[in-house]
Every structure is written in structure tokens, then in C-alpha cells.
């Protein structure tokens, strides 16, 4: 099985890589803006540098044979341009590229619990949130994540399936 991890140098991407590298049957492609950090020297693991803001589909051959693509790329700072470019436009262009594939692909997308209003509304309180909770995107970050989620949910292709992981924002090491 071939897995591509987009954003492998981030906190979550790096942890995913640490766990997947233990499975000897996997071929892993690690993609990042900066690939100086190559934690594993192994013939099953390849590293590619990609500036996620400049989408050139001609240089995306590493995606073409993937069975699973894990998207850990995202911006959290509340600057409208950066959030829109990475959290929405990047996902839109990536989905367009993936939809051209003739083989089955599973897309795992890291979103945020913030789409449920989790950052501001429930800070320091317990709140049960499920897939049936109402979307309450209330800042630029949560709105950008919600837009990307909708792009995925509205992607119809018989060879495409997805999982959206709405995680709690994590900072630090």
C-alpha cells in the first residue's frame, strides 16, 4: 500500500509518520515545504519538497500512485490570505488533481473541532461534539476549515472516498 503524508514535518504529520513507519508493508511518501528533516533512512520511505502555495500539477507524480493521501497541511493563524490559500484553495486544487485519478483513493483530511464553535464557545468547559452537531464557524480559521470540509463532502467520484478528522487544535511539541 502506498501512503502520502502531506505536511509530515508538522506535529501531527510527524506523529502519523512515526506510527506508519512501523508497518513494513507500507511505502510512504513524505511531502513538506522543507525536507531537511528526513527522520527515516529506508527504501520504503521517500521525501519530496513541495511549496503548497504554488500548485503545479506537473510536479505531482508522487501523488499519482497513492492509495491513501493524508492531508496534514493547514494554517492556524487568523490572517485571511494565508488561511484561504492553504486551508481552502490548496484543498480545492488538490481535490481537482485527485479526481483525475483512475484508481481508488482514500483521502484523510485534518480539519478542526473549531468548525463547531469549539474554540470560543466551549473553552474550558466540557461539551460533547459529534458529527451531528451544528456547524458554528465563528472566526476566519474555523470558516476556512469548514469550507474545505464542504469541498470534500461535495466531491463525487466513484474512485474517491474520504475521512475528515476534526481534531482539537494542538500546539507545541
Buried (B, 14 or more C-beta within 10 A) or exposed (E): EBBBBBBBBBEBBBEBBEEBBEEEEBBBBBBBEEBEEBBEEEEBBBBBEBEBEEBEEEEBEBBBEBBBBBBBBBBBEEEEEBBBBBBBBBBBBBBEBBEEBEEEBBBBBBBBBBBBBBBEEBEEEEEEBEEEBEEBBBEBBBBBBBBBBEBBEEBEEEEBEBEBBBEEEEEEE
